[in-house]
């Protein structure tokens, strides 16, 4: 039986630390018309240790590609790469649903160095 949102089982701090969430800056963004659902291809600079990673995100309701350049976002960088059509996703940018269940990206409220790991 699948867990309902809010009913996730407890996890230890060590388990939480296995998820490598870093801050990065979007350095490139373009429409992804081949995707099944409207999406944007992103390149995110996670700093010198990790580098630039590619991903796609279904964020077209709130964001235009050109407006995303230079924006800092939070992303998971230790998921395995995933093939999405002809595109290889190398990270997962994070967001929360708005009232209409559309993604709103997570970002720091002030600039921080790329690659910083979430505490």
Phi, psi and omega in degrees: 000133181287146176287138173280152175305137182087348179252021182296141180293152178300151175226157180278164177298322178298321177296317178300317182295342177292335177277113185269095181260122183235162174261141178214167179248131177290121182252345177206143178209136179210154178302153179236072186294339180283346182294150179295321175246149181308130184210169177234133173279133181236149166240125186240126178272111179262022176090177188294327182292321185255321180088196181270129178240148179261148174201171170233153182216140178273075187235021188289342181290325184249347189226139171257143183310312184296333180281347182274339183299128180090353181279134174275144180220163173261142180209151174272124185251000181246022168282153174295151175301148182226129178281125177237095187063234178268008185249137179257117178272134185242359178199177179228114175283149188252148178203174176241154177281141172276190182297338179259013179068027175262146186287131170244119185294147175272135176211155176293153181274002169211158182296136177226160180296137176302142178095350179301135181269138179296135176281000000 
